[in-house]
Amino acid sequence: MGGSASGKRWVISRTGAAGLWLAGQALLQRGSPFTSAPLLFCLQGYEGLVEGGENIKRANWLSVSNIIQLGGTIIGSARCKAFTTREGRLLAACNLVQHGITNLCVIGGDGSLTGANIFRTEWGGLLEELVKDGKITEEVAKKYCHLNIVGLVGSIDNDFCGTDMTIGTDSALHRIMEVIDAITTTAQSHQRTFVLEVMGRHCGYLALVSALASGADWLFIPEAPPEDGWEDFMCARLGETRSRGSRLNIIIIAEGAIDRNGKPISSSYVKDLVVQRLGFDTRVTVLGHVQRGGTPSAFDRVLSSKMGMEAVMALLEATPDTPACVVSLSGNQSVRLPLMECVQVTKEVQKAMDEKRFEEAIQLRGRSFENNWNIYKLLAHQKIAHEKTHFSLAILNVGAPAAGMNAAVRSAVRIGISQGHTVYVVNDGFEGLSKGQVHLSCLTAAGGRHRHLLLSLHRTLPKTSMEKIVENVRKFNIHGLLVVGGFEGGVQLVEARGQYEELCIVMCVIPATISNNVPGTDFSLGCDTAVNAAMESCDRIKQSASGTKRRVFIVETMGGYCGYLSTVTGIAVGADAAYVYEDPFTIHDLKANVEHLTEKMKTDIQRGLVLRNEKCHEHYTTEFLYNLYSSEGRGIFDCRINVLGHLQQGGAPTPFDRNYGTKLGVKAMLWMSEKLQEAYRKGRVFANSADSACVIGLRKKTVAFSPVTELKKVTDFEHRLPQEQWWLNLRLMLKMLANYQISLTEYISGKMEHVTRRTLSIEKGF
């Protein structure tokens, strides 16, 4: 009984509970040192811990089956005043000892995690008091003398320092952007101004990212109160926007917004101000608890599953000397951080705000928050360059459509114009460039929220019409080329530099493809939207069988030879298997999978889901898998086929893709401006070095520029795949959560890191 993991306070997303308990069950079944110990739920958070009894109950595999698509929490959450007192914590300690619990996983915000740390600090004294009161014996106290605690941060505000993203934040952003997209249509129809109030009493992250993703005209957040006289500036800005032909204005305000004197700024005050000074038809929408509900996004499902798995590993590896830690996200990696270091820095943010040290508060939020704020200020309104430069740049989309392209184009155009460059846009990709479909940019789209592309694209690569492309590069005097899409076209242009001097220009590729198969980046624009589209379809597919007996669905996803979509979607929907090209499989593996699923179907589990990447195997086609599963499962379950197809390329971009595209567009254009200055000599641009043509992308923790000539060496062009793909590490978790008996020798545990002002200032890509 000495090694159980008990999830306690759960605030936001049910998916973390699933990740925690499924990972824990798999580990214990695999033969860890704690196989004799049960896993337990503590219902209703600290309240259940204090009251004990039926609130602490055994958990098993079926306890968390078929919950991954549900919002909220299946184990409940409640505020508990009793736990804030020593008497309450004494009762909690007694209940834990009675159940033999010495490992605790706490899922909540900074208040919950602070309480957990206090509990751990007092643990020895609490046991002594229980012995003194005769509640437990000295032998029991000695046996349970150490309490290990691991925290997972569940908060839609993303207000916990040390992690890039907290559980629930991305889902909340999905709810906000859905409302903004819906409001935009009525605002445009009626020429209205909308004031949207979002959650964030002490942290403006939700307001900031939604403003950046939607192209809001004005933004209020607690960390950056507006300057005195802001009323005049805001009204002038809104009037200027309308005079340029815009039919709507969007103002986003965090519920905790204040002015420089600490006086609250309410949404009703802003609305009255706009009506009185400008006479605009203005409405207020307060989103409220809509932001806390709904289905978890794919990002949250994968994030919390990863964190749950890492939390269990941290508890299994803990010793009496291990400090209480928080599992957090750094880039795309799980890391462990000392709990109280995170709590202390989080409190310093509020202290800085209370003392009106607002710039410091923004810095303490982390480099990503600071970058978001600076980029929003850059893009929020049109800026006139002080002087015109000599440089002309062209922007074009290539390859297949991918969500987020509009956001990247919009931000790149605006930054280019503000830098004083002449900015052209090209329709129909490289084919359009060869035909001279080059126009001065006049893009005014807000936020890149459009479902359709503002710039049309074409799959044609430049080698088919290189001379005509060169001719138009010369004709329009293009010094820099920004390509949004795949990187193969960039490789061909660089290779042609030796033959055409006109191609000795600065080039940058923003990777955009739903397959996420571009080298030089961990994430491509559009892949998050595609995963969410596939996930939502799989949720509906599973739900369709709710009225039937046991059924297995064989679902085919896109992605070419890249299995990213299948793997990540598989984790997000709780798939039983996901077949991909990068993880070779044989008929023996298929036989084992069928047998495994057959055994599961003999229990209370009613539905199965098997994903297949479209090019995972030449012979084991989707129809082959259907026939195999149908034949072997006859009498136990029946099968159905679903090919998701191009629905994975459609739909509104997710908040992640909008924000990511916006950032990449800004950083790409600023990098190109710098390179153009370096390459400008004797009245002309001549750039032929390897680092003058790069792919911009997110690599682990930072945004990096990788020369296309270097990336060519690490690319499998036959299958259009990078030779190394980080997400393959996720497949271990996919199999574990599907209840396969697997070895953990390949699992890489998160490292213990520290949270300081220096680490917070490191450039992050999110």
Disulfide bonds with the S-S distance in Angstrom:
none
